[in-house]
Amino acid sequence: MPKTSTTVAMDRAPRWFAKGTAREQSAEIIAASQADVSQPEPRMNQIVRRAHEIYETRGGSQGKALEDWLQAEREIDEAMG
């Protein structure tokens, strides 16, 4: 039997959408989000975020990106111990 547009759409649907009860789907979504939270944020992402915070603290003035980056690197590396 050929696939209908509905079955094709279900094949492309997110894994959690096509199966189980709402409770099972919610449990899968929560478990997936908790797995993401339990992973430490990569060092590079922390540096990027901190460098941007430093830039904003300085009022967003241009021309000091390298200094902001190096300061953020030092702070993150010290915090990581």
Residue pairs with C-beta under 8 A, 6 or more apart in sequence:
3 11
10 18
15 28
16 25
16 28
16 29
17 25
19 25
20 28
43 76
43 80
46 72
46 76
47 69
47 72
47 73
47 76
48 72
50 72
50 75
50 76
51 65
51 68
51 69
51 71
51 72
52 68
53 72
54 68
54 71
54 72
55 64
55 65
55 68
58 64
58 68
